[in-house]
Every structure is written in C-alpha cells, then in structure tokens.
Amino acid sequence: MRILAVVALAAAAVFGPAQARTFTWSFTSDALTLDPHSSNNTFTNAFINNIYEGLTRHNAKLEIEPALAERWDLVSPTVWRFHLRRNVVFHDGSAFDADDVLFTWARLNTPGALVRPTIGPVKEVRKIDSHTVEFETTQPFPVFLSALTHFFVMDKEWSERVGATTASDLSAQRESPAARQANGTGPFRLRAREPDTRTVLEANPRWWDKPEHNLTEVVFQPIRSAATRTAALLSGALDATVEIPIQDIPRIEQNPALQVVQGPELRTIYFGFDHFRDELLYSDVKGKNPFKDRRVRQAVYQAIDVEAIRRSVMRGQSWPAGMMASPFLNGAPQDLNTRPYPYDPEAAKRLLAEAGYPNGFSVGLSCPNDRYVYDERICLAVIGMLGRVGITVQPQIEPLNVWSRRVNTHDLSMFMLGHAGLPLIDAWYVLSEVIQTKGERVGGLNSGRYSNPRIDALTQAASRETDETKRRALLREAFALEREDIAHVPLHQQPIVWASRKGIALAQAPDNRLRLWLVRMP
C-alpha cells in the first residue's frame, strides 16, 4: 500500500487513544554523536532533536513553532528578546532557565562545536531575568528563528558535574562525556547507547508539551545494507525504516501488513559547470572554456530529458525542478518552479553550432555512485542524452569519498550535486551556499565557482532584510537571474521513501526528519 506523507500526517490527528508501545526503526547509519553541538550532520542533528530542544522548532509542515522559548520580540533590527518557557525540566529533574541558555551559548563557542555557524552572526547573549534572554546579532538576520532550531540547550549544572562544558571535537577524535550521555528537555530521554549497534530512548513523562505520540520506548538500530533493512521490515523485526530503495517499493506494497510513505525531499539534484577556468581540465577543447558561453549551457539544458529520467530512471518518483530551490523552502519563488526551456535535442545542436561547436566536444562529468537516489543511473542516462547532441562525456563516476574530494577541490569540469537548503530550510541558504561567489564564509558549495555580482548583492541584501515581503522580492530576483543565466541545470527533487507497518503515523516532512514526538502506533 502506498500513501503520501500528507496522509500520514493527517492520520496522526485522527487516531484515537491507543496502547503505548515500543517503536523499532532503522536508518543506513548511526548518529555520529549524542553531543548536541558537535555535528553538522543532518541525520545526527535530527536524531538529537528528539532528546534536546532549541528555542524554536520546525513542525512537520516546516513551519516555525515556539519550543523552549514560548514567545519573542524583535526589539531592534539586531536584538531579539526571548521569553523562556516556565516549568520546563531537564531529564534529570533540574529546572530550565536563562542560565542554561547562556551556558549553551558559551559551549557553542568552544572548539569542536560544528553547529556554531548555523546559529548565525550572534554577537552577544544577555540574561534579562531568570526566564528572559536577549540575543544581539552583528547585523539583521531574518532567518534567525530557523537558526535557533539548532540551538540545543544543555543543562549548566549537569554539564559541569559530568565534565561536558566543552563540545566534543569529532575531527580531533576528542569526546566529551556528552557524546554518550544525554540530559535534554525533549520528548525522549536516553536509556542506552551502543554506538553503531542500538540506541534506546524512553518517553519523557515530564515533557512540557502535550505528546502527540503514544510511544513508551524507541529502539533505533542502524543497518547499513539496504537489502538487510528491507528484509528486517518484511520479517517484522522493524516497525519502520526511513530509507528504502525505490526498487524495493513493489515488494513492500505487496505485503498487506506494510505501507510505503513517500513525498518530495527538499533536496534539489542538479548539474553544474566549471565557470572559473579559462580552459577546462577534462575536455578536448583547448584554449577556452565552452561553459563560459551561455549557449553551450542552454544546449546542455535542452539536451536533458527530465521527464524520461523521471519515468525510466526514477520510476515515476521525482519532481522536475524549474529552479535551484525546492518550492517547499521558505521564501522560494513558486512562480519560477517551471522549466524555462523544453527538452529539444535539435535546438541543442543548433546552439552548439552557433557557439562554434558544430561537431560537439568532449567533457568529463563527475558523479557519485552512492550519495543520491539513483545517482549513477541518472548520470549514465544523461551521458547518453548529451551524446546524441554531440557532447561526448568522459564518465567520472566515483564513490562518495572520492567524489566529495573532487567537488570540494574543484577538480571537475561538469558535475552532479544536490542541496536541500538545510538546516535553515530557507531559499536564501541555497543562494548563500550554492550560487553566491565563493568566499571565506559564503559559497561553500559553489563547486563550479560561478560568480554574478548582481546575485551576490541581492543575496547579501536578503540576508539583512527583515521585511519578509521585501526579502522575498530580493530572493526572487536572484533566483530569476541565475535561472536566466543557466548557471546550473536543476534536475528534480528526489523522493523520500519510508516504510512501516500499516497504520503507523510517521508525519513525514520534506526535510526527511523523523520527529518521534509525532509518531503514533495503531
């Protein structure tokens, strides 16, 4: 049986009282750590968020909700005042107050705290009284409420008692006691931790929020092998798994006791070009870079049949993209999410001839084979499509670790990449990370080193604009310019595919996070 994510979400609201029970689930890897400040890994942070909480949170519709802060005021363009929730206790029973927020801020500024850049340009955190704090930023920061979803608050007294006042440093292999112990305010508390084997959580009976879940215990088991995960689900050893290969969907759907839950992910898969070099590294064109010519980029765009990829490679489970930001991201211009140029190989050939390549040219294409859904198959299909218009592709299809090194060092000519706008869940973050000119703190995933001064100016302006209408207008102009320039070739949003026993409400969201506090068992 196949159900859409929105159906699963709605089901959570209509289930009546049910007997609480153990929920056993799996993913392809374990959380890297339980230290709430030491990782920028998406799955790790999502897992930790079931134990620790920020001042704000995203719900399953990706809307900002109050969490440990029950309300807030923008005192000035650079000062936010947060009124902390009263009568909140940590898992060990100690009270939550402003001192814990100040301690957390100090801990976020210790070596190893990889989540610190996500919090943004914070200059100072001040205590006003026991349940009021102010955050002052160095500049207006309109996505600050999204950033604070990762401001996971730790208890000052507990951290001092166990020796966890500084963050674990994963790169230096230095663990804080908080890496394997936990004491948050969240809906679940840690009972047992066996890294790479199992982690057991139990429902927090003193959680400040009204639970929508009906779980007493959660058992998480990382299972690297996709075949083994599917087999465990089919055998009844698992209640759910949040990563299922598309090819396994029919087997699960044929089992009357199981259901598939799927929907579009925030992640946009796209192809990029080396915009920087005057001569490509991997090409038979010498003395110039074909990708500096917009006509060549448009030829590539019109040579790729995204509908054929959706139909034949993705088995119907992809959502063709018209821009570089998912339409589910806050601030994404919805009217740009249609493809501006149709699939037209004859037009592609004409464009190549106009650009001075009537016989085409050869180029290297860097792709991973274990990072995205059907990444290798997509690249092989695109290689065939480009070949039909005269572009001969030298495949550079490599494992994640090799491909990542190539992408991070710009050792490429054309490449596949994906970006989800996480962790801020905002379209501005795509501009800042993927499209803005690469610099010390921006353009971290601008692997092709594209540069457009006008887009840079718009991105910088949007990063400071607190009027949401004006901010959205800036974002729209920037995405429209990138789209017109064909700086990249957006392909699609890939699917999230989860599966579970029938009747379990998982509240799947496009950010691909399992929020255990919304899970209900039948």
Residue pairs with C-beta under 8 A, 6 or more apart in sequence:
1 253
1 256
1 258
1 259
1 260
1 502
2 249
2 253
2 259
2 260
2 262
3 259
3 260
3 261
4 261
4 262
4 263
5 261
5 262
5 263
5 496
5 507
5 508
5 509
5 510
6 263
8 261
8 505
8 506
8 507
8 508
9 60
9 61
9 505
9 507
9 508
9 509
9 518
11 505
11 520
12 212
12 505
12 507
12 518
12 520
15 214
15 505
15 520
15 522
17 214
18 214
18 520
18 521
18 522
19 214
20 203
20 214
20 215
20 216
20 521
21 214
21 215
21 216
21 217
21 521
22 215
22 216
22 217
22 218
22 219
23 215
23 217
23 218
23 219
23 239
23 240
23 504
23 516
23 519
23 521
24 218
24 219
24 220
24 221
24 237
24 238
24 239
24 240
25 218
25 219
25 220
25 221
25 238
25 239
25 240
25 241
25 242
25 500
25 514
26 220
26 221
26 222
26 223
26 229
26 232
26 233
26 238
26 240
26 241
26 242
27 43
27 220
27 222
27 223
27 241
27 242
27 243
28 222
28 223
28 224
28 226
28 229
28 243
29 43
29 222
29 224
30 195
30 196
30 199
30 222
31 39
31 41
31 43
31 44
31 47
31 48
31 199
32 38
32 39
32 41
32 44
32 170
33 39
33 44
33 168
33 170
33 175
33 179
34 48
34 51
34 178
34 179
34 180
34 181
34 182
34 190
34 193
35 164
35 167
35 168
35 175
35 176
35 178
35 179
36 48
36 51
36 52
36 115
36 152
36 154
36 178
36 184
37 104
37 107
37 108
37 112
37 113
37 114
37 115
37 116
37 152
37 154
37 167
37 168
38 112
38 113
38 114
38 115
38 167
38 168
38 169
38 170
38 176
38 179
39 45
39 48
39 114
39 115
39 170
40 114
40 115
40 117
40 118
40 423
42 420
42 422
42 423
42 512
45 115
45 150
45 423
46 511
46 512
46 513
46 514
47 220
48 152
49 57
49 149
49 152
49 186
49 513
49 515
50 186
50 187
50 188
50 201
50 218
50 515
50 516
50 517
51 91
51 182
51 184
51 186
51 188
51 189
51 190
51 201
52 152
52 153
52 154
52 182
52 184
52 185
52 186
53 67
53 68
53 152
53 153
53 184
53 185
53 186
54 67
54 68
54 148
54 149
54 150
54 151
54 152
54 153
55 67
55 68
55 69
55 72
55 82
55 84
55 101
55 148
55 151
55 153
56 64
56 65
56 66
56 67
56 69
56 145
56 146
56 148
56 149
57 64
57 65
57 66
57 67
57 149
58 64
58 65
58 146
58 149
58 425
58 509
58 511
59 65
59 509
59 515
60 507
60 508
60 509
60 515
60 518
61 509
62 328
62 330
62 425
62 509
62 510
62 511
64 145
64 146
64 149
66 85
67 85
67 149
68 84
68 85
68 88
68 96
68 153
68 185
69 82
69 83
69 84
69 85
69 148
70 83
70 84
70 85
71 82
71 83
72 80
72 81
72 82
72 83
72 145
73 80
73 81
73 83
74 80
74 81
74 466
75 81
75 134
77 140
77 466
78 123
78 136
78 137
78 138
78 139
78 140
78 141
79 134
79 135
79 136
79 137
80 134
80 135
80 136
80 137
80 144
81 128
81 132
81 133
81 134
82 101
82 132
82 133
82 134
82 135
83 131
83 132
84 96
84 97
84 98
84 101
84 131
84 132
84 133
85 96
85 131
85 208
86 131
87 208
88 95
88 96
88 185
88 208
89 95
89 96
89 185
89 206
90 96
90 155
90 158
90 183
90 184
90 185
91 182
91 183
91 184
91 185
91 189
91 190
91 204
92 155
92 158
92 183
93 206
94 155
94 157
94 158
96 153
96 155
96 185
97 130
97 131
98 127
98 128
98 129
98 130
98 131
98 132
98 133
99 127
99 130
99 156
100 153
100 154
100 155
100 156
101 125
101 127
101 133
101 153
102 125
102 127
102 133
102 156
103 154
103 156
103 159
103 165
104 151
104 152
104 153
104 154
105 122
105 125
107 113
107 154
107 159
107 165
107 166
107 167
108 115
108 116
108 119
108 151
108 167
109 116
110 165
110 166
110 167
111 166
111 167
111 169
111 172
112 166
112 167
112 168
112 169
112 170
112 171
112 172
112 174
112 176
113 167
114 170
115 150
115 152
117 441
118 147
118 150
118 423
118 424
119 147
119 148
119 150
119 151
120 137
120 141
120 143
120 144
120 147
121 137
121 138
121 139
121 141
122 135
122 136
122 137
122 138
123 136
123 137
123 138
124 135
124 136
125 133
125 134
125 135
125 136
126 133
126 134
126 136
127 133
128 134
135 144
137 144
139 463
139 464
140 464
140 465
140 466
141 147
141 463
141 464
142 428
142 462
142 463
142 464
142 465
142 466
142 468
142 471
143 330
143 424
143 426
143 428
143 429
146 330
146 423
146 424
146 425
146 426
147 423
147 424
149 423
150 423
152 184
153 184
153 185
154 164
154 178
154 183
154 184
155 183
158 164
158 183
159 165
159 178
162 177
162 178
162 181
163 176
163 177
164 176
164 177
164 178
164 181
166 176
167 176
167 178
168 174
168 175
168 176
168 178
168 179
180 193
180 195
181 190
181 193
182 189
182 190
182 193
183 189
185 207
185 208
186 204
186 207
186 517
187 203
187 204
187 207
187 209
187 211
187 213
187 516
187 517
188 201
188 202
188 203
188 204
188 218
188 516
188 517
189 201
189 202
189 203
189 204
190 199
190 200
190 201
191 200
191 201
191 202
191 217
192 198
192 199
192 200
193 199
193 200
196 222
197 221
197 222
198 219
198 220
198 221
199 219
199 220
200 217
200 218
200 219
200 220
201 217
201 218
201 220
201 516
202 216
202 217
202 218
203 211
203 213
203 215
203 216
203 217
209 517
211 517
212 517
212 518
212 520
213 516
213 517
213 518
213 519
213 520
214 520
214 521
215 516
215 519
215 521
218 516
221 238
223 229
223 232
223 241
226 243
226 244
226 245
226 248
229 238
229 241
229 243
229 244
230 241
230 244
230 245
230 248
230 251
230 252
230 499
232 238
232 241
233 240
233 241
233 244
233 252
233 258
233 499
233 500
234 251
234 252
234 255
234 258
236 257
236 501
239 500
239 501
239 504
239 521
240 498
240 499
240 500
240 501
240 504
240 506
241 498
241 499
241 500
242 498
242 506
242 512
242 514
243 497
243 498
244 252
244 260
244 497
244 498
244 499
245 497
246 314
246 315
246 317
246 373
246 374
246 495
246 497
247 315
249 260
249 262
249 315
249 317
249 497
252 258
252 259
252 260
252 499
253 260
256 502
257 501
257 502
258 499
258 500
258 501
258 502
259 499
259 500
259 501
259 502
259 503
259 504
260 497
260 498
260 499
261 497
261 498
261 499
261 500
261 506
261 508
262 317
262 495
262 496
262 497
262 498
262 508
263 495
263 496
263 508
263 510
264 319
264 326
264 328
264 493
264 494
264 495
264 496
264 510
265 326
265 420
265 493
265 494
265 495
265 496
265 510
265 511
265 512
266 326
266 328
266 329
266 420
266 421
266 422
266 425
266 493
266 510
266 511
266 512
267 326
267 372
267 418
267 419
267 420
267 493
267 494
267 512
268 321
268 324
268 325
268 326
268 418
268 419
268 420
268 430
268 490
268 491
268 492
268 493
269 321
269 372
269 375
269 378
269 416
269 417
269 418
269 490
269 491
269 492
269 493
269 494
270 321
270 324
270 416
270 417
270 418
270 419
270 488
270 489
270 490
270 491
271 300
271 304
271 382
271 414
271 415
271 416
271 417
271 488
271 489
271 491
272 414
272 415
272 416
272 417
272 447
272 448
272 450
272 487
272 488
272 489
273 291
273 297
273 300
273 413
273 414
273 448
273 450
273 487
273 488
274 280
274 281
274 289
274 291
274 410
274 412
274 413
274 414
274 448
274 449
275 289
275 291
275 292
275 448
275 449
275 450
275 451
275 487
276 410
276 448
276 449
276 451
277 289
278 287
278 288
278 289
278 292
279 285
279 286
279 287
279 288
279 289
280 289
280 290
280 291
280 363
280 364
280 413
281 364
281 411
281 412
281 413
282 363
282 364
282 394
282 396
282 412
282 413
283 290
283 361
283 362
283 363
283 364
283 413
284 361
284 362
285 357
285 361
285 362
290 296
290 355
290 357
290 361
290 363
291 297
291 413
291 414
293 355
294 485
294 486
295 351
295 352
295 354
295 355
296 351
296 352
296 355
296 357
297 485
297 486
297 487
297 489
298 341
298 348
298 351
298 486
299 347
299 348
299 349
299 351
299 352
299 355
299 389
299 391
300 348
300 386
300 391
300 414
300 489
301 341
301 348
301 486
301 489
302 341
302 342
302 343
302 344
302 345
302 347
302 348
302 351
303 343
303 345
303 348
303 385
303 386
303 388
303 389
303 391
304 343
304 382
304 385
304 386
304 489
304 491
305 343
305 385
306 320
306 339
306 343
306 491
306 492
307 320
307 343
308 343
308 381
308 385
309 318
309 378
309 381
309 382
309 491
309 492
310 316
310 317
310 318
310 320
310 492
312 381
313 374
313 377
313 378
313 381
314 373
314 374
314 378
314 492
314 494
314 495
317 495
317 497
318 373
318 491
318 492
318 493
318 494
318 495
319 492
319 493
320 339
320 491
320 492
321 337
321 339
321 490
321 491
321 492
321 493
322 336
322 337
322 338
322 339
322 340
322 483
322 490
323 332
323 333
323 336
323 337
323 479
323 482
323 483
323 490
324 419
324 430
324 434
324 435
324 479
324 482
324 483
324 488
324 490
325 332
325 333
325 421
325 427
325 430
325 479
326 332
326 420
326 421
326 493
326 510
327 334
327 337
328 510
329 421
329 425
329 426
329 427
329 429
329 430
330 425
330 426
330 427
331 426
331 427
331 428
331 462
331 471
331 472
331 475
332 427
332 475
332 479
333 427
333 472
333 475
333 476
333 479
333 480
335 476
336 476
336 479
336 480
336 483
340 483
340 484
341 347
345 385
345 388
345 389
348 389
349 389
349 390
352 358
352 360
352 389
352 390
352 391
357 390
358 390
359 390
360 389
360 390
360 391
360 392
361 390
361 391
361 392
362 391
362 392
362 393
362 394
363 391
363 392
363 393
363 394
363 413
363 414
364 393
364 394
364 395
364 396
364 412
364 413
364 414
365 379
365 382
365 383
365 393
365 394
365 395
365 396
365 413
365 414
365 415
365 416
366 396
366 398
366 403
366 406
366 407
366 411
366 412
366 413
366 414
366 415
366 416
367 375
367 376
367 378
367 379
367 395
367 396
367 397
367 398
367 403
367 415
367 416
368 375
368 376
368 397
368 398
368 399
368 400
368 403
368 404
368 416
369 375
369 376
369 397
369 398
369 399
369 403
370 399
370 400
371 400
371 403
371 418
372 378
372 416
372 418
372 494
373 494
373 495
375 416
376 397
378 416
378 491
379 395
379 397
379 416
380 395
380 397
382 393
383 393
383 395
386 392
386 393
387 393
393 414
396 406
396 412
398 406
405 411
406 412
406 415
407 415
407 417
407 447
408 447
410 447
410 448
410 449
412 447
412 448
415 447
415 448
417 434
417 445
417 447
418 494
419 430
419 433
419 434
419 445
420 511
420 512
421 427
421 429
421 430
422 429
422 511
425 511
427 475
427 479
428 459
428 462
428 463
428 471
428 475
431 455
431 458
431 459
431 462
431 475
431 478
431 479
432 442
432 443
432 459
432 463
433 442
433 443
433 444
433 445
433 446
434 443
434 445
434 446
434 488
435 443
435 446
435 450
435 452
435 455
435 459
435 478
435 482
435 487
435 488
436 442
436 443
436 446
436 455
436 456
436 459
437 443
437 446
437 449
437 450
437 451
437 452
437 453
437 456
438 444
438 446
438 449
438 451
442 459
443 449
448 487
448 488
450 487
450 488
452 481
452 482
452 485
452 487
454 481
455 478
455 481
455 482
458 474
458 475
458 477
458 478
458 481
459 474
459 478
461 474
462 471
462 474
462 475
462 478
465 471
465 474
482 488
496 508
496 510
496 512
498 506
498 508
498 514
500 506
501 522
502 522
503 521
503 522
504 519
504 520
504 521
504 522
505 518
505 519
505 520
506 514
506 518
506 519
507 515
507 518
507 519
508 514
509 515
